[in-house]
Amino acid sequence: MFRRSGPAPVDEILPGVTADPELRVVYVEDDDRLARLTTQYLTSHRVEVHVVTRGDRAVAEVLRVRPDVVLLDLMLPGADGLDVCRQLRARTDVPIIMVTARTKEADRVLGLEGGADDYVAKPFQMEEVLARIRALIRRAAGHATAELEALGVRVDTRSGRVTRDGALVKLTAQEYRLLSYLMHHRGKIVSRIELIEHIYEQDFDRESNTIEVFIGRLRRKLGDNLIETVRGLGYRIPGPDEQ
């Protein structure tokens, strides 16, 4: 993750910049209204925001600003968001959140395979975007390596590749997100509600058994012993000291 020397001097503060920023974000978005509303909200929560409206200018701006997170729209003028994501991954390990209005699972998989660390669907709640930014930074700070491993299963968070004993395993976007989240929290119990909030939008039916279905699929693909059910509490993957 990028580091900066300190906040900008007060006389250099621009729109989208707070006098005492907690985080710095480059937001690549061509919808002026959405960019303005999101910037206003994030700025009010001590997030310095640098907006880029074209994909072909995004990489240069990220390298110039050196942000903590990149918020990257999928559909952009000048260069597609997936293209930008791949270019960034070749140059830096900055965490990337893909923003997409597309709801097809294949589009989300492409984003993850292109190097995005997370994604959020339009229309989104401002609170959700801020929560995902902070969660992604916490995960990045806690895991310097891009590869997470447990019981012979390896997740490469940059490429989105998952292998079991060296063999490639194909996962759906939701399966990947669920596995990745549990892997980032190895050794800890993750509640069902926390998994739902990470994978789905806020109006998702919390009584649905979809999480249980995905857990079952992952066990069939990756082995029964990888994900433990802690009755009444949630799920966990063994930590490094338990393997």
N, C-alpha and C positions, 0 to 999 in steps of 0.2 A: 504494500500500500504506500502511496506517496506520502511524504512528510513535507511540511512547510515550515518556514522559520517563524511565522507569527502573523497576526491579522494585519490587514492593510492600514496605513495611517488614516485617521479620520478624514483628512482633506482629500483623500483619494477614493472615498466610498462612493460607489455607483449604485443605481437601482439594481436590486437583487443582491446587495451586499450589506451585511450587518456590521456594526462597528466592532463587535466582539464575537466573531463566528465560531461555532462549535465544530462545524463540518463544512466542507467545500464540495459542491456538486457541479458538474457540467451537464446541462439538460439540453438534449438535441431534439427539438420539436418545431415543426413548421406551422402549427396551429397557434396563431398569435394570442387568441383569447385564453386557450388552455395554458399556454406557457406563462401568460401574465398571472392568471389565478394561482397556478401552482407555485410560481415564484413568490407571490405575495404570502402564501401560506407558509412555505418553507422558510422564507426570510424572517417571519414572525416567530419562528422556532429556532433562531440562531443558525440557520443554514445559509451559507453564501452560495448564490446560484449564478452561473454563467450560461446564458441561453445561446444556442447555435441553431439557426433555422434551416441549414442545408447540410446534407450528409457529406458532401465533398469538402466541407470546411471543419468537420467534427474532429478528425484525428489531430490536425494541427492545433486546434484549440485545447484539446485534452493534454497534449504534450506541453503546451504553453502554461496552462493553468495548474496542472498537476493536482487534480481533485482527489477526494477520498472515494467518490463514487461517480459513475457515469449513468445517467438516466437517458436511455436511448430509444427513440421511437422507431418502429419497424419500417413505416412507409414515409420516405423522405424525398425531397427533390435533390437532384445532384448525385446522390449515391444511396442505394438501399441500406436500411439499417443493418441487415445481415452482413453486407459488405463491410460496413464501418466496423462492426463487431469483430470480424475476422482480422481486419487491419490493426485494430487496437490490440487484439490478442497476440499479434506478431511483434508488437512493440512494447507492451506493458502488461503488468498483472493487475491493473486497477480493476476493482469490482464493477461489474456491469449489470444493470437491471434493464431488461428489454420491456418496452411499453408497446402493446399491440391491441388494435381493434379487431383483429382476426380471432375467431374463436375455435378454428379447427385445430385439433390436437397436433396434426402434422406441422403446422406453422410454429407451434410452441416448441416442438421437438427440434426443429431447425434452429431456433434461437439458442437453445441449450447446446446443441451440437456445434453451433458457430462460436461458442465461447462465453455466452451470457451466463451469469451466476444465478439469476433469478428473473422472473417476469411478472408483470402486472397487466391486467386486461382493462381496456377502456370500455365504458366509463369507470373511473376509479374514485375511491374516497381519498381525500387528501391525507387523512390520518393513516390510511393503509400504506400509502407511498412513504410517508415519513417513518413508519414502523419498519417497513422493509429495508429502507436505507440504513437505519440504525442496526437492525439485525444482521445485515450483510457485513457491515463494518465490524461488528463484534465477532462474527465468524472468521472474517479475514484476519483480524488481530490474533485470534486464537489458533489459527492453523496456517502456518507459513507455507506449508507444502500444498500443492494443488491436488495431490493424490491422497485419498483416504482409504484405509484398508482394515478389514476385520475378517478373520476366519477364512482367508483365501479369496475374499471378495474385495476387489479394488475399484474405486470410483475416481476417475480423473475429472475434476470439476472444471477444467479448462475445455476439454474436448467433449465432455459428456459421455465418454466411453465407460462402460462397466464390464469388468471381466471377472470370471470365477475360475480360479486355478489356471489363469492365463488365457482362458477361452472367452471370446467376446459373447456377451449376453445382451440381447435386444430388449429394451424396456420401452413402455409408453411414456409420454411426458409426465403423467401423474405418478406412475411407478418410480420414475427417476427422481422426481421432486421429493417423494416420500422417503425413498432410500437415502438420498443425499442429506435430507434434514436429519434423519436418524443417525447417519454416519457422522455428521458434524457434532452430534450430541452423544457420541459413544460413551458408554459407562453411565449415562443418565437416563432416568425414566422420562419419556415424553408422553404427555396425555393425548388422548384421542382428540379432544377439542383443540389443542395446540396444533396438531397435525392438520385438522380441518381448516383452521384459520390460516395456516401456511400455504395450503394447496389451493383452496377455493376462495371465491369472493364472499363478501360478508353476508349475502342473502342465502347462502347454502343451507339446506336442511340439516341441522345438527343431529337429528334423530336417524338420518340415513346410515345404512351399514356399509357404505362405499369404502371407508377406510379398512374395514375388516376384509372386504373383497380384495383390495389392493395388497394387503398384508399376505393374504393367502396366495396371490399370484407371485409375489416376491419370494415366498418360501419355496414354491414349486420351481422357480427359476434359479434360486441362489442357495437353496438348502434350508431344511427345517430348523437348523440350530442357529441361524444368523440372527433372527429377530425373536426376542423373548417377549412373551405376553406376561405382564405383571398384573395379575387379576385386580380389577377395581381401580387401577392407577394408569395403565397405559402400556407402552412398548419400549424396549431398549435393545441396543446392540452392545455387546461386550466391549469394554474399554481395552486399551493396549496392555494393561497389566493383568488382564484376565485371559489372555490368549496364550 
